[in-house]
Amino acid sequence: MTKETTSLEREIEETRERLATTIDQLLYRASPKTIASREVSAFKAHFVDRTTGEPRTDNILKVAGGVAGVVALFLVIRKVAR
């Protein structure tokens, strides 16, 4: 084997290793458990400050107000429909 052939084989092996690592990372990122975990974390981050751990009352109140508004709308529609 020549020095050039050995160098090419080493490059090919390094490329295979990088590709294997990339494929493993893609499989991890595309895993349903990983996706669900990411979404849960994003949802929690909307209601809890990541740095302090304190609840974000402004976002909580917005959601509570929205839910109350939808319930009130349904009650009004129900009453009007009768």
Backbone torsions as a table, in degrees:
resi	resn	phi	psi	omega
1	MET	NA	139.7	179.3
2	THR	-88.8	167.7	178.6
3	LYS	-63.5	-36.9	179.8
4	GLU	-66.2	-40.9	179.2
5	THR	-65.0	-43.5	178.6
6	THR	-62.4	-41.1	178.4
7	SER	-63.6	-42.6	178.7
8	LEU	-64.7	-41.7	178.8
9	GLU	-63.0	-40.5	178.3
10	ARG	-64.1	-42.7	177.9
11	GLU	-62.8	-41.8	178.8
12	ILE	-63.0	-43.1	179.6
13	GLU	-65.1	-40.7	177.8
14	GLU	-63.6	-40.9	178.4
15	THR	-63.8	-42.1	177.0
16	ARG	-59.7	-43.1	179.5
17	GLU	-63.2	-43.9	179.1
18	ARG	-63.4	-42.0	179.0
19	LEU	-64.9	-41.4	178.6
20	ALA	-62.0	-41.8	178.2
21	THR	-64.6	-43.0	179.3
22	THR	-62.8	-42.9	179.1
23	ILE	-63.6	-42.0	177.7
24	ASP	-60.6	-42.3	179.0
25	GLN	-64.9	-41.5	179.0
26	LEU	-65.4	-40.9	177.5
27	LEU	-62.3	-40.7	178.7
28	TYR	-64.1	-46.6	-178.6
29	ARG	-64.9	-31.7	-177.7
30	ALA	-89.4	-2.3	179.9
31	SER	-65.0	134.7	179.3
32	PRO	-56.7	-37.3	178.8
33	LYS	-64.5	-42.1	179.5
34	THR	-65.7	-43.1	179.3
35	ILE	-62.5	-45.6	179.4
36	ALA	-62.3	-43.1	179.5
37	SER	-61.8	-42.2	178.0
38	ARG	-62.7	-42.6	-179.5
39	GLU	-66.9	-40.0	178.1
40	VAL	-63.4	-42.9	178.7
41	SER	-62.1	-41.7	179.3
42	ALA	-65.4	-39.7	178.7
43	PHE	-64.2	-45.9	178.8
44	LYS	-62.4	-38.7	-179.0
45	ALA	-63.5	-24.3	178.0
46	HIS	-69.9	-28.2	-176.0
47	PHE	-110.0	-12.4	179.5
48	VAL	-133.4	131.5	178.3
49	ASP	-69.1	125.4	-176.6
50	ARG	-66.0	-34.3	-175.4
51	THR	-78.0	-42.0	-176.0
52	THR	-101.3	-21.9	-176.9
53	GLY	81.3	3.3	-180.0
54	GLU	-80.2	145.6	177.0
55	PRO	-67.8	145.7	176.5
56	ARG	-92.4	91.1	-174.2
57	THR	-63.0	-30.8	179.3
58	ASP	-62.8	-44.1	178.9
59	ASN	-70.5	-37.2	179.0
60	ILE	-64.4	-43.3	179.9
61	LEU	-66.9	-35.6	177.2
62	LYS	-61.8	-45.0	-179.2
63	VAL	-67.6	-44.3	179.3
64	ALA	-61.0	-41.1	177.6
65	GLY	-64.1	-40.2	177.8
66	GLY	-63.6	-43.5	178.6
67	VAL	-63.9	-44.4	179.2
68	ALA	-62.3	-39.2	178.6
69	GLY	-64.3	-41.5	179.0
70	VAL	-66.2	-42.5	178.1
71	VAL	-61.9	-44.1	179.2
72	ALA	-63.0	-39.8	178.1
73	LEU	-61.6	-45.0	178.0
74	PHE	-62.2	-39.8	178.9
75	LEU	-64.8	-41.4	179.2
76	VAL	-66.1	-44.7	178.8
77	ILE	-61.9	-40.7	-180.0
78	ARG	-64.0	-41.9	-178.9
79	LYS	-68.6	-40.0	179.7
80	VAL	-67.9	-35.3	-177.7
81	ALA	-70.5	-19.3	-178.7
82	ARG	-84.3	NA	NA
